[in-house]
Amino acid sequence: MINDLSVDFSGLELKTPFFNASGPLCTTLEELQALGQSNAGAILSKSCTLELRDGNQSPRYVDFEGGSINSMGLPNLGYKAYESFFSQLVRFEKPIFCSVSGLSISDNEIILKSLANHPHLNAVELNLSCPNVIGKPQIAYDPETAQKMIAMARRAFPGILGVKLPPYFDFSHFETMAKILSQSDIQFITCINSPGNGLVVDPVSETTLIHPKGGFGGIGGKGVKPFGLSNVRKFRELLPKSIQIIGVGGIFTGMDVFEYILCGADAVQIGTAFMQEGPEIYKRIETELNDLMIHKSYSKLEDFRNQLKIVEAK
Ligand code: DHB
């Protein structure tokens, strides 16, 4: 039996609830077409800037036993290239999302106003949480700046708009951001971006694993999942139902997807595991999620979405 894995995402239909995180394997037209051919429920392009960027020096992405560390530095082809790609992705008949990460409020405004006129783009994910651009702090750790950026984005781009957030670790920070997001008339949030500025050491060579920023970079992989789940769960509690939530962080299996949906995620994205396994991962995860739902006698995602219970006190 095949379950119904579809998601109504702000009126867009995702045939499966998982797709790529903006980051790995979504920079070139060929990579985006491979996502189109895969079982991913949507196609999301690499965070774009006004102009093409080569990004930081290599080594800038390295897998290690506990996950991955990266400091890519926003290598991308510039927003105009992505605008030209979107029309070539329509044939895959799945929603097309563009991640936007301009280096200033005015860069983002130019990009968003241009994207607003694109006939084939379905949604924008405004990145407020890139940890890897030298000299640029993560916007979403500064609520005032984040609020201004979101207000500008809302004016510039009338379509389906969401923001990509970094992990928060304190209830007061969740509450501050939830207030801003609730008042901002956006359609979704994506959480979490990779916890920024981790450091992974190679004890043999006595060096850092990556070169940029003194070896500091965003961390992906299994250890990140508890924080992805906590951020989804907390924001689901604090935000109005009109704002949907995409969960990200440490997803490797169908069971991981199940856990995110149980915590309230509407859909999920996959970063490190997609980088390691390639576009075939979406077929494996679909099979695993489907089998798990059959085992649990669930036929659709609504049967268990946001149904997490607190374990009884003993
Ligand atoms: C990059 C990393 C991120 O976590 C992000 O959100 C955007 C860009 C990068 O280094 O390219």
Residues whose N, C-alpha, C, O or C-beta is under 5 A from the ligand:
A	BS01	DHB	S47 S71 M72 G73 L74 P75 N127 S129 C130 P131 N132 N193 S194 G218
